[in-house]
Amino acid sequence: MQTVAVGLSGGVDSTLTALLLKEAGYRVIGLTMKIYNRDIPHLKVAGNACYGPDEKQDIQVVRDWCAKEGIDCRILDCSEEYKKIVLRYFKDSYLSGLTPNPCIKCNAEMKFGLMLDKARAEQATFDLFATGHYAQIMRSAETGRFVLKRGVDLKKDQSYFLYRLNQDQLSRTLFPLGGYTKEQVRQMARERGLTVADKADSQDFYAGDYTDLLEQAPRVGKIVHVNGQVLGRHQGFWNYTIGQRKGLGIGWTEPLFVIDLDPEANVVVVGGADHTAVTGCLARQTVWNAAPLQGQKRVLARYRSSGRLVDAVIESAGESGDIRVLFDTPQRSVSRGQSVVFYENDVVLGGGIIAPLTV
């Protein structure tokens, strides 16, 4: 009998995943990360999120359910590592004028990495790891590589957040929910009497104001139009992201968007909708699920987690390993620091971290 460690969060997806695997004949153990660090004392309890002071409630839900089902449950204190890996990345990115994606960082380095190492260090033994992500894994008959695919529920597909998983991680991972829609999952949970069947999904990694995590004192700076005209003042460039429209607090003859951030000068640059459009971007720190890129390739690209797939051509940008991404039509709000992920049909080819395109 194979043993599967299941990452449990207390929500419907991970709980049903564990139960389905148990029904399929696997021996199941539960793993839950404790990530909240009280070094930031003023964080709020607000909504459903991965990170926050209400974490202990979800952990208790996991403990109680595992005890009821006779599943070995391991609560792993990863709070210091989370602070150093995810929160530091988040803070450094924002203060550099970048827009981070902490969920991608957490998946690749914490949930599918450090957490499993910690579990093994505590003498937990398992053959495979499973989560409730809406994605699929297949093995290519042509190359023998493990390939990440979109989940069948395209509205819930989470392959974008998982694109940095490597071959070793993919080879040992199961995504039992990848072939179901969210409503099918909730219905299966109801049929099995799970009390979390209709529990709301986590919406983000932190439900409060992101600036809570940055711990920056207000610093007055200018809001400047792309034409050079000063339109207003702000309390710190880190309060803004590329493409932002709401909350600028200034009036103009047309809707304004954040076009650029200058961390050194503490300046927020704004412009009209046309100024947000770009013809392409660079992808840095690239990783590949399929074979590495050779020459040019036509792909579908996603440059925001909730964004649609758009037609693009990718090509090498030189010996650095960077990839030049050229969109078929100009795209708006392509944010530095976010990820751009490349697809061929439903298969994830790879992706990288967005940087401005220099021609």
C-alpha positions in Angstrom: 0.0 0.0 0.0 1.4 3.4 -1.0 1.3 6.3 1.4 0.3 9.7 0.3 1.0 12.9 2.3 -1.8 15.4 1.7 -1.4 19.1 2.2 -4.4 20.0 4.4 -5.6 23.6 4.9 -9.0 22.9 6.4 -10.9 23.8 3.2 -13.1 21.6 1.0 -10.6 21.0 -1.7 -7.8 19.5 0.4 -10.2 17.7 2.7 -12.0 15.9 -0.2 -8.6 15.2 -1.8 -7.5 13.3 1.4 -10.8 11.4 1.5 -10.8 10.4 -2.2 -7.3 9.0 -1.8 -8.3 7.1 1.3 -11.2 5.7 -0.6 -8.9 4.7 -3.4 -6.9 2.5 -1.1 -3.9 4.8 -0.2 -2.7 5.2 3.3 -3.1 8.9 3.9 -1.3 11.2 6.3 -2.0 14.9 6.7 0.5 17.7 6.6 -0.3 21.3 7.5 2.0 24.3 7.6 1.9 26.7 10.5 3.1 29.9 8.8 1.8 32.8 10.8 4.5 34.8 12.6 3.5 37.1 15.4 6.4 39.5 14.8 4.0 41.6 12.8 1.5 42.4 15.7 -1.1 44.5 13.9 -2.3 42.1 11.2 -6.1 41.8 11.0 -8.4 38.9 10.9 -10.4 39.5 7.7 -11.9 37.0 5.3 -10.4 33.8 4.1 -6.7 33.8 3.4 -3.6 31.6 3.9 -1.7 34.0 6.1 -3.1 35.7 9.2 -3.8 35.4 12.9 -6.9 33.2 12.4 -4.7 30.4 11.2 -5.1 28.5 14.4 -8.8 28.0 13.7 -8.1 26.2 10.4 -5.4 24.1 12.1 -7.9 23.0 14.7 -10.4 22.0 11.9 -7.7 19.9 10.3 -6.8 18.2 13.7 -10.4 17.4 14.4 -11.2 16.0 11.0 -8.0 13.8 10.9 -8.8 12.5 14.4 -12.3 11.6 13.2 -11.0 9.8 10.1 -8.1 8.1 11.8 -5.5 10.0 9.7 -2.1 10.7 11.1 -1.8 14.5 11.2 1.4 16.5 11.3 1.4 20.3 12.1 4.7 21.6 10.9 6.0 24.9 12.2 7.3 26.7 9.1 6.7 30.2 10.3 10.3 31.3 10.4 11.0 29.9 7.0 7.9 31.5 5.6 9.0 34.8 6.9 12.4 34.5 5.4 11.3 33.0 2.0 7.8 34.4 1.2 7.3 37.5 3.3 10.8 38.8 2.6 10.3 38.2 -1.1 7.0 40.0 -0.9 8.4 43.0 0.9 11.5 43.3 -1.2 9.5 43.1 -4.4 7.1 45.8 -3.5 9.8 48.1 -2.2 11.7 47.6 -5.5 8.6 48.7 -7.5 7.7 45.1 -8.5 4.4 43.3 -8.2 5.1 39.9 -6.5 3.2 36.7 -6.6 3.7 35.1 -3.2 1.5 32.0 -4.0 3.9 30.9 -6.7 6.9 31.4 -4.4 5.2 29.5 -1.6 4.2 26.5 -3.8 7.6 26.0 -5.3 9.7 26.5 -2.2 7.5 25.9 0.8 4.5 23.7 0.2 6.2 21.3 -2.3 9.6 21.8 -0.8 10.4 22.8 2.7 7.2 21.4 4.2 7.9 17.9 2.9 11.6 18.1 4.1 10.4 19.0 7.5 7.9 16.2 7.6 10.6 13.7 6.7 12.8 15.1 9.3 10.1 14.4 11.8 10.1 10.7 10.6 7.0 10.9 8.4 7.3 8.4 5.6 5.4 8.7 2.4 5.7 7.8 -1.3 3.7 10.7 -2.9 2.4 14.1 -2.1 -1.1 15.4 -3.0 -2.9 18.7 -2.8 -6.3 20.0 -3.8 -5.1 22.2 -6.6 -7.1 22.3 -9.8 -4.4 21.2 -12.2 -3.3 17.9 -13.9 0.0 16.0 -14.3 0.7 13.7 -17.2 3.9 12.0 -18.4 4.9 12.7 -22.0 5.1 9.6 -24.1 7.5 11.4 -26.4 10.0 12.9 -23.9 9.3 11.0 -20.7 9.0 14.2 -18.8 6.3 15.0 -16.4 4.1 17.8 -17.7 1.7 20.1 -15.9 -1.7 20.7 -17.5 -4.6 23.0 -16.8 -7.5 21.6 -14.7 -10.7 20.8 -16.6 -12.5 23.6 -14.7 -10.9 26.5 -16.5 -12.4 29.1 -14.1 -10.6 27.4 -11.2 -7.5 26.3 -13.0 -4.4 26.8 -10.8 -1.6 25.7 -13.2 -0.4 29.3 -13.3 0.5 29.1 -9.6 2.3 25.8 -10.1 4.5 26.4 -13.2 7.8 26.5 -11.2 7.5 23.0 -9.9 10.4 20.9 -11.1 10.5 17.4 -12.5 11.2 15.8 -9.2 8.3 17.6 -7.6 5.9 16.8 -10.4 6.9 13.1 -10.5 5.9 12.7 -6.9 2.7 14.7 -6.9 -1.0 13.9 -7.3 -3.8 16.4 -8.1 -6.9 14.3 -7.7 -9.3 17.2 -8.3 -7.8 18.3 -11.6 -10.4 16.3 -13.5 -13.4 17.9 -11.7 -15.2 21.2 -11.7 -15.5 23.1 -8.4 -19.3 22.4 -8.2 -18.6 18.6 -8.7 -16.1 18.8 -5.8 -18.6 20.5 -3.5 -21.3 18.0 -4.5 -18.9 15.1 -3.8 -18.1 16.7 -0.4 -21.8 17.0 0.4 -22.4 13.4 -0.5 -19.7 12.4 2.0 -21.1 14.5 4.7 -18.1 16.9 4.9 -18.9 19.9 7.0 -16.6 22.1 4.9 -18.5 21.2 1.7 -19.7 24.8 1.3 -16.9 26.6 3.0 -15.7 29.7 1.1 -12.5 29.5 -0.7 -9.4 31.4 0.3 -9.2 34.4 -1.8 -5.5 35.4 -1.4 -2.5 34.8 0.7 -3.4 37.7 3.0 -6.9 39.2 3.4 -6.0 42.5 4.9 -4.2 45.5 3.3 -1.0 44.4 1.7 0.8 47.5 3.2 0.3 45.8 6.7 3.1 43.5 5.7 5.5 46.1 4.4 5.8 48.0 7.7 6.7 51.3 6.0 6.1 54.7 7.5 4.2 57.1 5.1 6.5 59.0 2.8 5.1 61.8 0.7 5.8 61.6 -3.0 4.5 62.9 -6.3 1.9 61.5 -8.7 3.1 62.5 -12.1 1.4 62.3 -15.5 3.4 60.8 -18.3 3.5 64.3 -19.8 5.4 65.5 -16.8 2.5 67.3 -15.0 2.3 66.8 -11.3 -1.3 65.8 -10.5 -1.1 65.0 -6.8 0.7 63.5 -3.8 0.8 60.0 -2.3 2.0 58.4 0.9 4.5 55.9 -0.6 4.9 54.4 -4.1 4.6 50.9 -2.5 0.8 51.5 -2.1 0.4 51.2 -5.9 0.8 48.6 -8.6 1.2 48.8 -12.3 -2.2 48.9 -14.0 -4.0 50.2 -10.9 -7.0 52.5 -11.7 -9.0 52.8 -8.5 -7.8 54.7 -5.4 -5.6 57.2 -7.1 -7.4 60.1 -5.6 -6.9 62.5 -8.6 -9.1 63.8 -11.3 -8.3 64.0 -15.0 -10.1 64.3 -18.4 -9.9 60.5 -18.8 -9.5 57.5 -16.5 -5.9 57.2 -15.3 -3.9 54.1 -14.6 -0.5 53.5 -12.9 2.0 53.2 -15.7 5.3 53.1 -13.8 6.8 53.3 -10.3 10.1 55.0 -9.4 11.3 53.6 -6.0 14.3 55.9 -5.7 12.4 59.1 -6.4 9.2 57.8 -4.7 7.2 58.8 -7.8 4.1 57.2 -9.2 3.6 57.7 -12.9 0.1 57.7 -14.4 -1.4 57.9 -17.8 -4.4 57.0 -19.9 -5.4 53.5 -21.0 -3.3 53.6 -24.1 -0.2 54.1 -22.0 -0.8 50.8 -20.2 -0.5 48.7 -23.4 2.8 47.0 -24.3 3.8 44.8 -27.3 5.7 42.3 -25.2 7.9 41.6 -22.2 10.9 39.7 -21.0 10.6 36.5 -19.0 13.5 36.1 -16.6 14.5 33.2 -14.2 12.7 30.9 -16.7 11.8 27.3 -16.0 10.6 24.7 -18.4 8.2 21.8 -17.9 8.5 20.8 -21.5 11.9 20.8 -23.3 13.7 24.1 -23.2 12.9 26.5 -26.0 14.7 26.1 -29.3 14.3 29.0 -31.7 10.9 30.7 -31.9 7.6 29.1 -30.7 4.0 30.2 -30.9 2.3 29.9 -27.6 -0.6 31.0 -25.4 0.6 33.3 -22.6 -0.9 34.2 -19.3 0.7 37.2 -17.6 -1.8 37.5 -14.7 -3.1 34.8 -12.4 -6.7 35.7 -13.3 -6.0 36.8 -16.9 -7.0 35.1 -20.1 -4.6 33.3 -22.4 -3.4 35.5 -25.2 -1.6 34.6 -28.4 2.2 35.3 -28.4 5.5 34.3 -29.9 8.4 33.5 -27.6 12.1 33.5 -28.5 15.5 33.5 -26.8 16.7 36.9 -25.7 20.4 35.9 -25.7 22.8 33.9 -23.6 21.2 35.1 -20.3 18.4 32.5 -20.6 15.8 35.3 -20.8 12.9 34.8 -23.1 11.4 37.6 -25.3 7.6 37.4 -25.3 5.9 39.2 -28.2 2.2 39.5 -28.0 0.0 39.3 -31.1 -1.9 42.4 -29.9 -0.8 44.9 -27.3 -1.6 43.9 -23.8 -2.5 46.1 -20.8 -1.1 46.1 -17.3 1.8 43.7 -17.8 3.4 44.1 -14.3 7.1 43.7 -13.5 7.6 41.0 -11.0 4.5 39.0 -11.9 4.9 35.7 -13.9 4.2 35.1 -17.5 3.4 31.4 -18.2 3.5 29.7 -21.6 0.9 27.1 -22.7 0.5 24.9 -25.7 -3.2 24.0 -25.7 -3.7 22.8 -22.1 0.0 22.0 -21.4 2.3 24.3 -19.4 5.5 24.7 -21.3 7.2 26.9 -18.8 7.4 30.5 -17.7 9.4 33.2 -16.0 9.3 36.5 -14.1 8.2 39.6 -16.1 10.6 42.4 -16.8 10.2 45.2 -19.3 11.0 44.4 -22.9 14.0 46.3 -24.3 14.3 46.4 -28.0 
